[in-house]
Structures are given as structure tokens and as C-alpha cells.
Amino acid sequence: MSDKCEVARKLVLLFLLFLIVFFNGCQKESDSVVFPSEEVFVAYFSPQDPLYPHLIYLIDEAKESIYAAFYKIGLKKLSRALTRAHQRGVKVRIFTDDLTSRDQGSQSNYLAKFGLIRKDGDPESFMHHKFCVIDKRIVWTGSFNPTESGAYRENNNVVVINSSEVAANFIQEFKRLWQEPLSRPRWVYPPLKVDHSLIETYFSPQDNLEEAVIRELKKAKKNIYFALFSFTSKKIAQALVHKYAENLEVRGIMEKDQDSPFSQCRGLKRLRMKIIWDRNFYFMHHKFFVVDDSLVITGSFNPTWHATYQNRENLIIIHSPSLAKKYRAEFDRLWKDWY
């Protein structure tokens, strides 16, 4: 009996040790985050990179202003970094969705104590942005909601762009949200030449993000890879079918939790297109396309009707083979989970 007890005791100790190692590994932070300021584009991917230490680093380095629009804000460390910036004299403005601000763990009430945050006040749609503009020069955008799950468990992507011209577009969008969230004139943002790359920015509902994606897909000559959390757009699905019929390689990864009668996944698979469900127990929350290994489409936009016509969303199209290579590597990494 004593031998059995000893074995049981050792198993319990091993299990506790496993839990300690597991949770320490899940919440490992970058000991030294250094943002390569000479780079025009920097891409990060979670959960292999927890993302938020990089954002906090940029916030802690801010000298002039921070404009942040996030669908959810659940990270205490982020809210504390934002208030630290405010207390040292940086202009801090934060915009969020009114429904998610009521979630357990939301930092909205804490930030409201400092007068830093406003809510969209529109229960019929989502303020679904996930961007931050620092010192009118650095833009942080992608699929990442600053929450524990978004940082440590979900598959997310962020691209950081070092460009005052791109920053000006996002600041203009933020000011419309902040000043007149339900009544905004339409602005047209022309493509921007940044270094050797071309960048296009779009914001819904004033811009048709669905059509912007379709325009780029129609130009594809070799291949299209996509990783999407939610995909119900029939028009974008049709654009992919046309390219598949032209013998382009088209592959996609989609979030299994979003399987529904409205999802385009099963229809594309019936045509023998290579579409797979993700294998993350949590969310595969990406929203990106890679076209011809030279162009990246990313941002907060899921290809759905609501995201196109009702939500506040952003879409950024970046013509950059070097950035496309990084997003393709992330796609390939997820694809290898299956094959």
C-alpha cells in the first residue's frame, strides 16, 4: 500500500510540475523587446509571440500621442502602460466597443477614471478595429485584441508600419470615431508609396472592404493563401473559385468554431479546393490573404456582410514581397499542423 501511495505522490508532483512549466511557458514575456526602428514593416504572430510586450514597449516609448481603437481591452498591463503615458504628458485617446466594455476583465472602467476612453454607443454593430497609432508615425494593426486569450492562446497577426503617411490615415479614421461615431463623411485615401512598397488603407463602412479584397484577388497570377476566422462573403468566395478555375493554387485555413450554414468553407471544399479547419483548441483568429507571394491583405476585417456594411473595420493592403514572405511562413506553419 505504501508503494502505491508513493507512486501516487510522485504522479501528483509531476502533474503539478507540468502545470507550472505549462503556464509559465504560456505566459512567457519578451525579456528585452527592441523595436527595429529602421524597418518599415515588422510582423508578429501569436501565440509563439505574445504580441502585447511589443505594443507596451512602443507605448512606453511614446513622446507625443497615442490613438488606440480596440474592440476589446482586457490586458491590465496594457491599461497601466496607457495610463503611465497619460501621466507623463502624452496625449492618450482610446476608443472601444460598448458591448465588450461590459465583459468581465475589461479595462474600460479603469481607463475611464482617467478620462481616456470613449465607447461607440451603437448596439447594432461592432467597433471592431484593432489599431494603435503612436507619435503620428507608427501604426500597429492586425487581428489582435489585447486580451489574455489573444496574446497567449489564439493565432493572431500584427503588422507594425513605420510611416507618418499611413499613420495620418489611421488618425483621421480615429478622429471620426472619437468626434462623430455615427455620422462620418466618406474620405478617400489614395495608395501610398512607402520605401519600395505600396500601401492601401480602407475603413468600413464608408469604404467597401469586400470589393477592395476582390480587386486584389482578381489580379492574382500564381497563388492565393488565406487564413480567416470568419468567412461568409459569397462574392469573395466566387473570386477565389474563378482563380481556382484558372489553375492558380488556392489554399485556405479557417476557424472550425465558425462552421455554419453561412460559411463558405464547405462550398469551396466541394470544388476540391484545398481548405482545412484549424487545429487550435482556442481561436485561429487570423484575417489575412497572401497573393502571389508579394502582397498581404490584413487588418480587422473578416469577409462577412456585417464587417462590410455595418461594423467599423480596417483593411490594409501591402505590396511587399518581404512582408508576404513572413505571412506565408505563418500560413505554412499552420498548414503543417495538418500535413
C-alpha positions in Angstrom: 0.0 0.0 0.0 2.9 2.3 0.9 4.5 1.7 -2.5 1.2 2.7 -4.2 1.0 5.8 -2.2 4.5 6.8 -3.1 3.8 6.3 -6.8 0.6 8.4 -6.5 2.5 11.1 -4.6 5.2 11.2 -7.4 2.5 11.4 -10.1 0.8 14.3 -8.3 4.2 16.1 -8.0 4.9 15.5 -11.7 1.5 16.8 -12.7 2.0 20.0 -10.6 5.4 20.5 -12.1 3.8 20.1 -15.6 1.2 22.8 -14.7 3.9 25.2 -13.5 6.0 24.7 -16.6 3.0 24.9 -18.9 1.6 28.1 -17.5 5.0 29.8 -17.3 5.6 28.8 -20.9 2.2 30.1 -22.0 2.8 33.5 -20.3 6.4 34.0 -21.2 7.1 37.6 -22.0 9.9 39.1 -24.0 12.7 39.9 -21.6 14.0 42.6 -23.9 11.7 44.0 -26.6 13.6 46.1 -29.1 11.6 47.6 -31.9 13.8 47.8 -35.1 13.0 51.4 -35.9 14.9 51.3 -39.2 12.4 48.7 -40.6 9.3 49.9 -42.5 7.4 46.7 -41.6 7.6 44.4 -38.6 5.3 41.4 -38.3 4.4 39.5 -35.2 2.4 36.3 -34.8 0.8 34.8 -31.7 0.8 32.5 -29.7 4.5 31.9 -30.5 5.0 35.6 -29.8 2.6 37.0 -27.1 2.4 40.3 -29.0 1.5 42.7 -26.3 5.0 43.3 -24.8 5.9 44.8 -28.2 2.9 47.1 -28.0 3.7 48.1 -24.4 7.3 48.8 -25.5 6.0 51.2 -28.1 3.6 52.9 -25.7 6.3 53.3 -23.1 8.5 55.0 -25.8 5.7 57.4 -26.9 6.6 61.1 -26.6 3.6 62.9 -28.1 0.4 61.0 -28.8 -1.3 57.6 -28.7 -4.6 56.9 -30.6 -5.9 53.4 -29.9 -9.1 51.8 -31.2 -9.6 48.3 -29.9 -12.7 46.1 -30.0 -11.6 44.5 -26.6 -9.2 45.7 -24.0 -8.6 43.0 -21.4 -4.9 43.2 -20.5 -4.2 45.0 -17.2 -0.6 45.6 -18.2 -1.7 47.4 -21.4 -4.1 49.7 -19.5 -1.4 50.5 -17.0 1.0 51.4 -19.8 -1.6 53.7 -21.4 -2.2 55.5 -18.1 1.6 55.8 -17.5 1.9 57.5 -20.9 -1.0 59.8 -19.9 0.6 60.7 -16.6 3.9 61.7 -18.3 2.1 64.1 -20.6 1.4 62.0 -23.7 -1.9 62.7 -25.3 -3.8 59.4 -25.0 -7.2 58.7 -26.6 -8.8 55.2 -26.6 -12.0 54.1 -28.5 -13.7 50.8 -27.9 -16.9 48.8 -28.5 -19.7 49.5 -26.0 -20.7 45.8 -25.6 -17.3 44.3 -25.0 -16.6 47.1 -22.5 -19.0 45.3 -20.2 -17.1 42.0 -20.4 -15.6 40.6 -17.2 -12.0 41.7 -17.0 -12.5 44.7 -19.4 -10.1 47.6 -18.6 -12.7 50.2 -19.8 -13.8 51.3 -16.4 -10.2 51.7 -15.2 -9.3 53.8 -18.2 -12.5 55.8 -17.8 -11.3 57.0 -14.4 -8.6 59.0 -16.3 -10.9 60.3 -19.0 -9.0 58.4 -21.7 -11.7 56.2 -23.3 -14.9 56.5 -25.2 -17.4 53.9 -26.4 -19.1 53.7 -29.8 -22.6 53.6 -28.4 -24.0 51.6 -31.3 -25.5 48.3 -30.2 -26.4 47.3 -33.8 -22.8 46.9 -34.9 -19.3 46.4 -33.7 -16.5 48.9 -33.3 -14.2 46.1 -34.4 -10.9 48.0 -35.0 -7.6 46.7 -33.6 -5.1 49.5 -34.2 -2.9 51.9 -32.3 -1.1 54.9 -33.7 1.9 56.2 -31.8 3.6 59.6 -32.2 1.8 60.1 -35.5 4.4 57.8 -37.1 4.0 54.2 -36.0 0.8 52.1 -36.9 0.0 48.9 -35.1 -2.8 46.9 -36.8 -3.9 43.4 -37.4 -6.2 40.8 -35.9 -5.1 41.1 -32.3 -7.4 42.0 -29.5 -5.3 42.9 -26.4 -6.7 40.1 -24.1 -5.1 37.2 -22.3 -6.5 34.7 -24.9 -5.5 36.9 -27.8 -1.9 37.1 -26.5 -1.3 33.5 -25.3 -3.7 31.1 -27.0 -5.1 32.4 -30.2 -3.5 32.6 -33.6 -3.2 36.4 -34.4 -1.1 38.6 -36.5 0.1 42.2 -36.2 2.0 44.4 -38.6 3.7 47.5 -37.4 4.3 50.1 -40.0 6.8 53.0 -39.7 5.2 55.7 -41.8 3.8 59.1 -41.0 1.7 59.0 -44.1 0.0 55.7 -43.2 -0.4 57.0 -39.6 -2.2 60.1 -40.9 -4.9 57.9 -42.5 -5.4 55.9 -39.3 -5.5 59.1 -37.2 -8.2 60.5 -39.5 -10.3 57.4 -39.0 -9.8 57.6 -35.3 -10.9 61.3 -35.1 -14.1 60.4 -36.9 -14.7 57.7 -34.4 -13.9 60.0 -31.5 -15.9 63.1 -32.6 -18.8 61.7 -34.6 -19.0 57.9 -34.3 -22.4 57.6 -36.0 -22.1 60.4 -38.6 -18.9 60.4 -40.6 -18.2 61.8 -44.1 -16.5 59.5 -46.6 -12.8 60.0 -47.1 -10.8 58.6 -50.0 -7.3 57.6 -49.1 -5.0 57.2 -52.2 -2.3 54.5 -52.3 0.9 55.5 -50.5 4.4 54.8 -51.6 6.4 53.9 -48.5 10.1 53.0 -49.1 9.8 50.5 -52.0 6.3 49.3 -51.1 2.8 50.4 -52.0 0.2 50.6 -49.1 -3.6 51.0 -49.4 -5.8 51.7 -46.4 -9.6 51.2 -46.2 -12.1 51.7 -43.4 -15.7 50.4 -43.2 -18.5 51.1 -43.5 -17.6 54.1 -45.6 -15.2 52.0 -47.8 -16.4 48.7 -49.3 -13.7 46.4 -47.9 -15.2 43.4 -49.7 -14.6 45.0 -53.1 -11.1 46.0 -52.1 -10.2 42.4 -51.4 -11.9 41.2 -54.6 -9.9 43.7 -56.7 -6.6 42.2 -55.4 -7.7 38.6 -55.8 -8.7 39.2 -59.4 -5.1 40.3 -60.1 -3.5 37.1 -58.8 -1.3 35.2 -61.3 0.2 32.3 -59.3 -1.3 31.6 -55.9 -3.6 32.8 -53.1 -3.3 31.7 -49.5 -5.7 32.8 -46.7 -6.2 32.3 -43.0 -9.6 33.6 -41.9 -11.6 33.5 -38.6 -15.0 34.0 -40.3 -15.7 33.8 -44.0 -19.3 34.2 -45.3 -18.8 36.5 -48.3 -20.2 34.9 -51.4 -18.5 37.5 -53.6 -15.1 36.8 -52.3 -15.7 33.1 -52.5 -16.7 33.5 -56.1 -13.4 35.4 -56.8 -11.5 32.5 -55.3 -13.4 30.0 -57.4 -12.6 31.9 -60.6 -8.9 31.9 -59.7 -9.0 28.2 -58.9 -10.6 27.6 -62.3 -7.7 29.4 -63.8 -5.4 26.7 -62.3 -4.0 29.0 -59.6 -3.0 27.4 -56.3 -5.6 28.4 -53.8 -5.4 27.2 -50.2 -7.2 28.3 -47.1 -7.3 27.7 -43.3 -10.5 28.6 -41.4 -11.6 28.6 -37.8 -13.6 25.5 -37.0 -15.8 27.3 -34.5 -17.2 29.4 -37.3 -18.6 26.4 -39.2 -22.2 27.4 -40.0 -24.7 27.2 -42.9 -23.4 30.7 -43.9 -19.7 29.7 -44.0 -18.1 29.4 -47.4 -15.8 26.6 -46.3 -17.9 23.6 -47.3 -18.9 25.1 -50.7 -15.2 25.6 -51.6 -14.2 22.2 -50.4 -16.9 20.6 -52.6 -15.0 22.0 -55.5 -11.9 20.2 -54.3 -10.2 23.4 -53.3 -7.7 22.8 -50.5 -9.5 24.3 -47.5 -8.9 23.0 -44.0 -10.2 23.7 -40.5 -7.6 25.0 -38.0 -6.4 22.8 -35.1 -6.1 25.4 -32.4 -8.2 24.4 -29.4 -8.8 28.1 -29.0 -9.3 30.5 -31.9 -7.5 30.7 -35.2 -8.2 34.5 -35.3 -6.2 35.5 -38.3 -7.7 37.6 -41.1 -5.2 37.7 -43.9 -4.6 36.8 -47.5 -1.2 36.4 -49.2 -1.3 36.9 -53.0 1.4 35.8 -55.4 3.9 35.8 -52.5 4.2 39.6 -53.0 1.1 41.1 -51.4 -0.5 40.9 -47.9 -4.1 41.8 -47.1 -4.7 42.1 -43.3 -6.4 44.1 -40.6 -9.5 43.6 -38.5 -11.8 42.6 -41.4 -13.5 39.3 -41.6 -15.1 38.7 -45.0 -18.7 38.9 -43.8 -21.7 41.1 -44.6 -21.7 42.8 -41.2 -18.0 43.6 -41.4 -18.5 45.1 -44.9 -21.7 47.1 -44.3 -22.2 47.7 -40.6 -19.0 47.4 -38.5 -16.2 49.8 -38.1 -13.2 47.9 -39.5 -9.9 48.5 -41.2 -8.2 46.7 -44.1 -4.7 47.3 -45.1 -3.2 46.1 -48.4 0.6 46.0 -48.5 2.6 45.3 -51.7 5.8 43.9 -50.2 7.4 40.6 -51.1 9.5 40.6 -47.9 6.4 41.0 -45.7 4.5 38.5 -47.8 7.2 36.0 -47.1 6.6 36.3 -43.3 2.9 35.9 -43.7 3.4 32.9 -46.0 5.7 31.4 -43.4 2.9 31.7 -40.8 0.4 30.1 -43.2 2.8 27.2 -43.9 3.4 26.7 -40.2 -0.4 26.3 -39.6 -0.8 24.2 -42.7 1.8 21.7 -41.4 -0.4 21.0 -38.4 -2.5 19.0 -40.8 0.1 17.6 -43.3 
